[in-house]
């Protein structure tokens, strides 16, 4: 009896939470809006930029500098070094590697068995493919004993640390 009562109460609460609400005071004629058909949303105006004076800002919020580039290369190299340890005990490998990862990458790589990692060492310096208009992300190429890995790094601000979002192994 109690279960059916609780189920009924839950159903009523769910229905009332989704129901539209009625206005609590008088509705003035200026509060009503008329809807007229419009053109679909567009990212451009007749093929032209919508930015003021037709200009696009030079960066998407974060400008690149040498310090950012050096930090990105270092994070990518150290993350690959922690990844490239197939003989390491699984828990230690996961904990060491996870410190470099975005939350999404942590979830994506959580089931990796280090014994199945094909790479065992970094063999040279990292190189960056910098998009000067985007200071939030970069792809870094890290040479390894099985070929160059592409390491996608992201950050949320100029002050935040770079995090690995994805590792892409060399093409076979």
Secondary structure, DSSP 8 states (H G I E B T S, - for coil): -HHHHHHHHHHHHHHHHHS----SS---GGG-----------SSBTTB--SGGG---SSSS----HHHHHHHHHHHHHHHHHHS-TTS-HHHHHHHHHTTB-HHHHHHHTT--GGG-----B-S--EEE--TT-TTEEEEEEEETTEEEEEEEE-SSSSS--EEEEEE----
